[in-house]
Amino acid sequence: MATYDTIVRGGRIVTASEVYQADLAIKDGVVAAIGYDLGDSAEVVDAKDMLVLPGGVDTHVHLDQTGLGPEMCDGFDSGTASAAAGGTTTVVCFVWQPKGGSLAQVAADYRVKAEKARVDYSFHLTVTDPTPEVLEVELPQLIAEGCRSVKVFMTYDGVRLDDREVLRVLAAARRNQALVCVHAENHDLIAWLTEQLVSAGLTTPKYHAYAKPMIAEREAVSRIIALAEALDVPIQIFHVSGAQSAEEIARAQARGLKVWGETCVHYLTLTADDLDRPGFEGAKFIFGPPARTEADQEALWGYLKRGVIEVISSDHSPTRFDDPKGKKFAGDPAPFNKVPNGIPGLAARLPVLFTEGVSKGRIDLPTFVRLTSTNPAKLFGLFPQKGCLAVGSDADFILWDPQKTVTLTNALMHHGGDYTPYEGYQTQGYPVATFLRGQQVFDGSAVVGAAGGGRFIARPPYPMITPLQRFPTPFNAVHATLI
C-alpha cells in the first residue's frame, strides 16, 4: 500500500517567508510531509518548472445575496467555480440581515445555499438592524458556531448604521470575541453631493466618483477607528481605495491599535477615468468606494510593502451589465446613483495581482502569498488550516506557471456574469491547476471540482483579535465596569 495519496514533485514551494525546492506529500486531504525522497504514493503530480502556492484565501466575497433589488449573478455554484479557476480555495461570504429581519434565519438559509460550493467557505455576519434580539441572542450564537466576523456599513440607505448603532455592534462583537469589518464612507456627505450632482444634471457614470470623494472615505475611516478605540475593539477596514484613508490606518497602527487594512485588485489597476468610458460602459466600473487616481495606486503599493495594508481581496460583487436585473436595473442609461454597485473579480484576483506585483517587480513571491493567502487566513481565524503549506494544514494549493501569458476574457472567469473589468488584460503568470484538500478542482482550462465539494470552516476564538485592554478612561463601557 502506498504511503501517501499524492506526491507533488519537482516544484518550488512558496510560503509567506521563503521559496524553496521540495516535494509535497498528501494524505487524507492534508499535507503529510515536505521534503525529498518521500516514498510511495498512489498518484504523482508533476510540478516541474511550476511554483507551488498555498490556495488563495479571499475574505471579501458576495455570493447569492437576495432582497437588494438588482440580482447578484453568482450563487455558490458559479461563484466558487470562478474562485477555483483563479486559484482561490477558501472564500468568506456575507450573511446579510434584511432590515427588520432575523440574522439567524438568513444564516440558516445561507448554510443551505452554500451546499453547492466547490471550494471551502466561511461567513461574515452583516448587521443592518442591531435590535436587542440580534445583538444579545442571535449574534452570540452565530459567532459561537464559527462565524467569527461581523460586517457593518456606515453608508447606503437600508443597511447603514448610525454611530450609536455602530457602537452597539462593536460592543457585542467585543463581548463575543469577533472581528468587526467596516465599509467606511460618510453617508450624509455622499447623499448631499449626490443630490447636488443630480440637480445639476450631472448623472453619467463618471460622476459616481464626484459623489464619493476620498474625503468621505477618509473621514469615515478616522471616525470608525476612534469609535473602535473607545471600546477597545479590533477592526478591519474594507476596500481601502487610496492614500488618505490608508494613512489614517497607518496612524492608528502607530498608536498600537489593532486596526487592519484591506484593499482590492481593482484599486491597484483601475482609476476614476474608467467611469468615463463611452456611452453607458462606465457603469461596469461603478463600485464603492470608487477607483481613485494613479497616484493613489502607487501610494497603495507603498502601504502594501510597509505592511499597513495586509490583505488584498476581490470584493467580488457581481451583477450582469446588459441585463435589466443588473447594471441596467434602472434603465439604459440610468443616473449613476441608480446603478448597482460592484464588479466581479474572483477569478482575476490572483493572476492580475501576480502580474502587477510579482512580474512587474513591485513585490516578491512571499509577499504575494502573504497578501492573498496567509494574512487573510490569520486575520480571520483560518490559519494554519488554511493559508499555508505546512505539515497538518489542508492540502489546498495551486500549480502556478510564472511565465504563462494569458489574455483575460469573460469566458475565462467561469462566473455567472457577462463581463469582466479586465477584458483584454494580459497576464504574466497563471494557475495551471488548483487543488482543494488534495483533490483537483481546476485543470488549467476547466473547473473539475464538483458542486458541493466545499466545506464550511468554523472559526473558534483566536489570539490575533484579542482586545488590547486599553480604554480612554478608567471605565470599561462594554461591560459597564470601572477598571
C-alpha positions, 0 to 999 in steps of 0.5 A: 500500500502506498504511503501517501495519496499524492506526491507533488514533485519537482516544484518550488514551494512558496510560503509567506517567508521563503521559496524553496525546492521540495516535494509535497506529500498528501494524505487524507486531504492534508499535507503529510510531509515536505521534503525529498525522497518521500516514498510511495504514493498512489498518484504523482503530480508533476510540478516541474518548472511550476511554483507551488502556492498555498490556495488563495484565501479571499475574505471579501466575497458576495455570493447569492445575496437576495432582497437588494433589488438588482440580482447578484449573478453568482450563487455558490455554484458559479461563484466558487467555480470562478474562485477555483479557476483563479486559484482561490480555495477558501472564500468568506461570504456575507450573511446579510440581515434584511432590515427588520429581519432575523440574522439567524434565519438568513444564516440558516438559509445561507448554510443551505445555499452554500451546499453547492460550493466547490471550494471551502467557505466561511461567513461574515455576519452583516448587521443592518438592524442591531435590535436587542434580539440580534445583538444579545441572542442571535449574534452570540450564537452565530459567532459561537458556531464559527462565524467569527466576523461581523460586517457593518456599513456606515453608508447606503440607505437600508443597511447603514448604521448610525454611530450609536448603532455602530457602537452597539455592534462593536460592543457585542462583537467585543463581548463575543470575541469577533472581528468587526469589518467596516465599509467606511464612507460618510453617508450624509456627505455622499447623499448631499453631493449626490443630490447636488450632482443630480440637480445639476444634471450631472448623472453619467457614470463618471460622476459616481466618483464626484459623489464619493470623494476620498474625503468621505472615505477618509473621514469615515475611516478616522471616525470608525477607528476612534469609535473602535478605540473607545471600546477597545475593539479590533477592526478591519477596514474594507476596500481601502481605495487610496492614500488618505484613508490608508494613512489614517490606518497607518496612524492608528497602527502607530498608536498600537491599535489593532486596526487592519487594512484591506484593499482590492485588485481593482484599486491597484489597476483601475482609476476614476477615468474608467467611469468615463468610458463611452456611452453607458460602459462606465457603469461596469466600473461603478463600485464603492468606494470608487477607483481613485487616481494613479497616484493613489495606486502607487501610494497603495503599493507603498502601504502594501510593502510597509505592511499597513495594508495586509490583505488584498481581496476581490470584493467580488460583487457581481451583477450582469451589465446588459441585463435589466436585473443588473447594471441596467436595473434602472434603465439604459442609461440610468443616473449613476446613483441608480446603478448597482454597485460592484464588479466581479473579480474572483477569478482575476484576483490572483493572476492580475495581482501576480502580474502587477506585483510579482512580474512587474517587480513591485513585490516578491513571491512571499509577499504575494502569498502573504497578501492573498493567502496567509494574512487573510487566513490569520486575520480571520481565524483560518490559519494554519488550516488554511493559508499555508503549506505546512505539515497538518494544514489542508492540502489546498494549493495551486500549480502556478506557471510564472511565465504563462501569458494569458489574455483575460476574457469573460469566458475565462472567469467561469462566473455567472456574469457577462463581463469582466473589468479586465477584458483584454488584460494580459497576464504574466503568470497563471494557475495551471491547476488548483487543488482543494484538500488534495483533490483537483478542482481546476485543470488549467482550462476547466473547473473539475471540482464538483458542486458541493465539494466545499466545506464550511470552516468554523472559526473558534476564538483566536489570539490575533483579535484579542482586545488590547485592554486599553480604554480612554478612561478608567471605565470599561463601557462594554461591560459597564465596569470601572477598571 
